[in-house]
């Protein structure tokens, strides 16, 4: 594993870092841009700018009109902590060894230099609001000041909050201890490095539409704080990471956002059934959603409940769009857009009943396909789209290049900056994702221009336990697994060889494979 570590950074980048920290002439400083780093939890690319006219997302759409929209960007593992860890370290899950929500990357790769930490070393003020790393697994070394979290409650109803408090007290008494226990801490920072799986969870309903102001809920409070910080940091070089919690469950948004989506306008997923001939490893029982009080513990969701959830997800997406708009408006008001790179990403996709699934936790397109928008002051063109394959590990080197910082070695992605100049140039042959099933099976998935190919690998076994092949030219919803068809045998061999050759053999023309 070739992760950039603190020692490697000091050995290989001392001169570059010294140059970056030295006094700059105005010409030299011109491209030492600020970074506004916007992370949105569970946001699938179902947005107006991605061609979904039903969605009310005018502010994200505006950002897309001022930058480059990636039509085919993919996370490396479709669940919060592994995806965010991969993006923020520039390393893939098999390098970070973070596959779950209980392991901090400082336990597995303790000396890695994260993306914000790299900017901090180069003289930037780095600061994080709300969810950037997964909850409870923050990284103090990444930030110039301690991480900030909103204090607002997740629900607007006092009745719901009191019922949850009562349930929490009962469960604490019954279980004689906290839901999560810390198994290991960092000896210097006290940061938890390994925690247990939750012994119990307290959840309310899966959605709510309270008649409250935007900043009565966490994301509105986060937008308030982001606006304050932009004003305070306007004369500094900053890397400001702003995390928004919605549309993560529970789907809670002020009532006015629900009003934008009348119930009669909502449809359930067309393909609410498992893919034909898919192996069992490809599916799951969407336990994350089943934790909520109004969701049955087993079986499919009734159609009316499905429509309720779809509507609530849309409302939550529009709510977070409005908060992003407030932050972007302040950036413009302060005249900071001319020297600030803005990147917006959702940490993975989300299933809204497709394949009879909800949440993420799969290798399907609905889980791995994620929104990504980049806007930079010196872009030769704005409001453009690219269908070239991009991966979240590419964000680290991209921001370095856009901000004129030396791109460190050891990263496992490539800069996307060339696509901002020529969005149609030859690019990656494939994007790679993976997802574990238990402790014994890992699903490795590869998205090419036309196909999604997945192998489910058992430890210590040569042959895959399951194989999937979906032809996006004929089956864009991935409804029929054609891997077992005799006529696809040669294609399976070719794609299998490509998958096992890994990402290093699918890089854009001219990029090193080392």
N, C-alpha and C positions, 0 to 999 in steps of 0.2 A: 504494500500500500504506500502510495507516494504523497501522502498528505503534507501540506505545508505546515511545519511546526515552528514554534518560537525560535528554536536553535537554527533551523534552516533559514528562517527569515533573517535573523541577525547575520548569518554567514553570507547569504547570497544577495541581500537587499540593503545592506548598510549604506552603500553609496547612493542608491536610489532614494532611500528614506532620508538621508541627509540632504539630498538635493530637494526633496519634496518639502522638508521642514525649513530650508533656508529661505531668507527673504526673497521675494519674487518681484520682478519688474511687472508693470501692468500687462505687458504682452504675455509673460510667462504665466501670470495668474489667471488669464482669461479662461482657461479650460480647467481650472481647479474648481469644478462645479460642486455646488451643494447636491445632496441626494435627499429626495422625499420618497421614502420606501413604504408603500402602502400594501399591507397584507390583509386579506379578507378571508375569513374562516368559512370553509365549505361552499364557496361560491363557484358554481358551475358556469361554463361560458354561455349561459342562456341570458343574453343581454341584448339590448337594442342594437349595439354596434356589431354584434355577432349575427345579426339578421333575424332576431326574434322581435317582430314589431309589437307583439302583445306586451312585452316588458317595458316598464316605465323606469328607465335608467339614464336620464338625460345627462347626468354629470360624468358618469363613466364614458358615455358616448362622446361627450365633449372632449374628454381627455384623449380618446381614440382619434378624434378629428384633428388633434394637435400632435399626434405621434405615429407610432407604428404598432399595429395590432397583429399579434401572432395568432393565426387561425388554427394552428396545430401545435400547441405547446403542451408538454406532458410532464407530470410530476414523476418522481422516481419510486415513490411508494404511497399508495392512496390512503394515508391516515396521518393525523396531524404531526406528531413528533418526528417520525422518520422522514416525512416530507420536508418539514421545516429544517431539521438537522441537515439533511442533504443539501438543501438550497443554501443555507447559511455557512456551511463548511466547503461547498463546492465539491463534495464527495458523494459517491453513490452508497446506498445502504450496505452493500457488502464490504465497503471500506470503513464506514462509520460504525458498523455492527450495532446500529440502533434500528430495531425492527418493531419496537413496542412503545408503550406510553410510560414505562417504568424506568427506563435506562437513560441516563444522561451521557452525552458523547464525551464528557470530560473523564468518564470512567473507562471508556474504550480507546479514545484518542486524546489523552489529557493535554498534550502540548499543541494541538491544532490551533491555527490562527483563523478565526472566523472572519466573515466578510466585514461586519461593523468593526471588529477589533483591528483589522487591517487598515481601515480608514482612520481609526483612532491613532494607530501608530504613525500614520502619515499626517498627523496634525489636525484632524477633524474632531469637532465635538460630536460625540455619538450618544444618542438618547433614544430610549424605547418607551412607547406608550402601549399599554394593554397587551394583547397576545401577539408576540413575535416568536419567541420560543414557546413550546408547549407549556401549559400552566403547571407551575411548581418546579419546572426544570429550566429556569432562567440561567443566563450565563453572565455573571458580574464582569468578567474580563472583557466582554464585548462593549461595555458602556462607560462613558465618561462620568456619569452620575447614576445613582440607583434607578432601577426599573420602576415605572409608575403604573398602577392599576386603578381602574375606575372603582368607585365605592357604591354606585347605584345598584339596586337589586335587579335580578333577571326578569322578574314579573312586576306588573304594575298593580296588581290586586293585593291588598293587605290580607284578604281572606286566604288567598293561595299561599302567601308567605307565612302566615301563622300556621296553616295546616302542615306545611313543610317543616317548620320549626318543631312542631309537635312530633312529627314522624322522626325527625333527626334525634330528638331527645330519647324517644323510645328505643330506637335502634342502638344508640350509644349505650344505653343501660343494658339492653339485651346482649350486646356483643362485648361489653366490658372493655371498651377501648375505641380509638379512632377508626374511621373507615380505612384510612391509608396509614401505614407505618413506614418510617424512614429506616432503611437497612444500612445505608452508607452515606456519609457526608464528606465533602471536601474539607481537608484538615485546615486549610487556610481561610476559606471564605465561609464555611458552614453550609454551602449550597448542597442540597440533596443530590446525590449521584445515583442512588438506586432506591426505589420505593416498591412496596407491595402492590399487587392488584387490589382494587377496592373490595373490602369485605362486604360492603353494602352501599347502596346508592339511594339518595333521597331525590325524587323527581316530582314535579307537579305535572300539569297537563302539557301536551306536546306543542300547543300554541295558545296565544292569547292576543287580544286586540284591545288593550286598555285605552281609555280616553285620557291620555297624558301627553305632556310635551316631549319633544325629542330627547332633551337632555335629562329627562326623568329616568331614562334607561342608560345602560353602560355606554353604548356607542355614541350617544349624543354627548355624554360627559367627556368621552375621549376626544370628540371633535372640538369641544370647548377648549380642552387642554392643548390640543395641537395648534389651534389658533393662537393661544397665549404664547406658546413656545416659538412659533414662527416670528412673532413680534419681538420676542426677547433675543432670538438668535440671528436676526436679519443681517447683522454686521459681522457674523462669524462664518467660517466654513463649517457646515453641519451635515451630519448624516442622521436624519430624523426618521425613525421607524415608527409608523403609526399602524397599530393593529386593530382591526374591527372584528367583533365577535359574531355578528350576524352575517349570513343567514344560518349559522349553526343552531341546532336545537337548544332549547325550545324556540320555536318560531314566534317570537314576541316582537311586536312593532306597534307604534301608535295607530289608533283606529283609522286615521285618515289614509294610511297606506293600504289598508285592506279595502277601503272604499274605491281605490283605483282598479280593483279586480272584482267585479260583481260575480257572485257565485255562479250565475248562469253562463259566464264566459270561460269557466274552468273545465278542462277535460282531463280525464285520467290518462295514464300512459297507454299508447296504442299496443305496445308489445309487453303486456303484463303477464308474461309467462317465461319460464326458463328457456334459454337457447336449446334448440333441438340437438341432441347428442352431446351436450356439454358434460364434462366430467363433474362429479359431485364437488371436487375441490374448488371449482370456479364459483360456487354459490355460498351463501351463508344465511343465517336466520335473522339478520338485522337486529341483533340484540341491543344495539345502542338506542334505537327507536323504541324497542319494547320495554325499556326502563320507565317510560312515561306512563302516567296513570290511566290515560284514556286509550291506550294501545293494547290489543289482545296479546297474550304471551305466546301464542302459537297460531299458526295458520295464516292465510292471506288476509289482507285488510279489506273490509267492505268498500265498495266503490265510493260511497259517500264520504267515508273517512279519508280515502285516498284524495278525493277532490278537496276536502278541507285542508289537508296537509300541503297539497300543491299550491292552493291559494295563499296559505300562510307563508310558505317559502317565498313566493313571489313578493308578498308584502314586505317580508323581512329584507329581501334583496333591494327593494325600492327604498326602504328606510335607510339601509347602509349607504346606498347611492347618494341620498340626500346629505348624509354626514360627510362623505367624501367630497361632495360639492362645496360644502362650507369650507373645508380645508383648502381646496383648489382656489376658491374665490379669494381667500386671504392671501394665498401665494401671489395671485395676480394683483391684489390691492397693494401689497408691499413691493411690487415690481421685482419679485424674486424669480419669476419664471425665466427671465433672460439669463440667469446663471444657476439654474437648478435642473438636474435630471430627475424626472419623475418616473417611477416604476410601480405598476399596480399588478398584483398577482393574487390568485386564489390558491390556497395550499393544495387543493386537489378538486376533482369533480364531486358529484353527488347524484345518487340514483333517486329518482322520484317515481318509483314503481316500475321502471323498466326492468324486464326480466323477473318480475315479481320480487324485486329487491328494493330496499331503501338504504340510505346512508352511503358509505363508501366501501372500503375494505375488499375491493376486487381488482382484477386486472382488466376489466372491461373498459371500453372507451368512455363510458359514462362516469367512471371513477378516476381514470388517469388523465383525461383531457381537461385542461384547466385554462382559465383566462390569463393572458399576459399582455400588457401594454407598456411600451416604452416611449417616453418623450424626452428629447434632449434639445438644448438651445440651438445647436449648430446643425440640426438635421437638414439635409438638402431638400427634403419634401416632407409634408405633413399630411395626416389623414390617409395614410396608405396602409395596405394590408399585405401580409405575406403568408403563403401557404407552405412555406418551407418548415421542415420539422425542427422544433426547438425543445429543449429540456430545461428543467429548473436548475440543474447544475451549471447551466450557461450564464446564469444571472450574475454570479460572482465575477468572472472575468470580464463580462460586458460592462459592469459598472466601473471596474478599474480602468478599462480602456476609455470609456466615455469621460472619465474624470482625470485622465492623463496620469494615472498611477501605473507603475510597472506591474504587469500581470504576473503574479507569482507562479512558480513552477509547482507541479504536484496536483493542480486542480484537475478534475475529471470532466470538465465541460469546455466549451470554446466560446469566445466572445461573439455575440450576435450583432456587434456594431457594423460589420460589413453589410448586413441585410438592411440597415437603415439607409445605406447609400444605394444599394441595388437589391430590392426585396425579391427579385426573381433569379438571382444568381444560383449556380449549382451549389447544393448544400448537403446536409447529412443524409445518409441512406436510410437511417432508422433512428427511432427514439426508444429507450429502454426503461421498463418499469418492472417492479417485482412485488410479490405479496406472499407472506408466509401463511401456512395453515398448520397451526399447532407448532410443535417443536421439531417435527420430522419432515415436513414438506415445504418447499419453497417454489412458488410459481414465478417463472421468469417470462416476461412478455416483451415483445418487440413490435413496434408499429412502423411499417414501411409506408411508402406512398400509397400502396394499394391494399396491403394485408395487415392484419393483426395475427401474430403467431405466438403461442404460449406453450411452454412446457412446464409441467408440474413434476418437480424432481424430489425423490425421496433420498434422504441421506444414505450414503454407502450403497446405493443401487445405481447401476449403469443406465438402465432403461428408464425413461420417464414414466411416471405413474398415470399421466394423462396428457393429451395434446389437444390444442385448439387451433383452428385456422378459420378466420373470417375474411371474406372477400368484400372489401368496402366499396368496390365498384358495383357489385351486385346486391350487397347486403350491408348497407351502412349502419343498420341498427344491431348488427351482430346477432341475428336471430337463429342462424343455422351454422353449427360447427361442421365444416366439411373435411376435417383432418382425416377421417376414416375412409374417405372415398378413394377407390383405386386410382382414378385418374389424377389424383393430387399427390400420389406417392413421390414423384420426382420433385415437385415443389416443396413438399415437406422436408425432403433431404437437403434441398438448397437453403431453405429458410432455417432449418435446424443448424446447419453449418454456420450460417450467418449469425444466429443467436449466440452460439458457443464461441464464435470469434470475438464477440462482445463489442462494446461501444468504440474501442480503439480502432476497429476496422470499418467503422461506418462514419468517420469524420468527414467534414467537407474537403474537397480537393485542395491540396496544398498544405493541410494541417499535419503536424507530426503525429505518428502513432506510438511514440514512446510513452 
